[in-house]
């Protein structure tokens, strides 16, 4: 309570019993009574009989009530600060979630841009290569078709040649006999 041991400060000739409020006789002659009287005389107060004791008693009783009041106020302030801290934590969590969402959106956007650039590069690099491969394939297919035509012609010539040879062989066999 205010950093001062009030029960010891108010105890004079008769110590406060701790059973509630103090009365004027408990405070009369106590340190608190002497302080109130000394400060009052210093600032020029002319005390009536028992007035300094009454003020000291009121101060002592006020400090008895002040402790629990300060405890309740302190607990209320603690609860309020805990609530504010919880709200601040919630707000920070929400902001972290927003920032994370923004980073995810930015990452997806960058990923899409990279995929588009990669597709363009592939089209430029591999598009020319595909065209060259297609042209080479057409050329080879044309060469194979021409080769097949020549092969057919050669096969026809060979068959003609074999039939000529067969005719010659038959003609020589018929003449030899």
Order of alpha helices (4+ residues) and beta strands (2+ residues): alpha-alpha-alpha-alpha
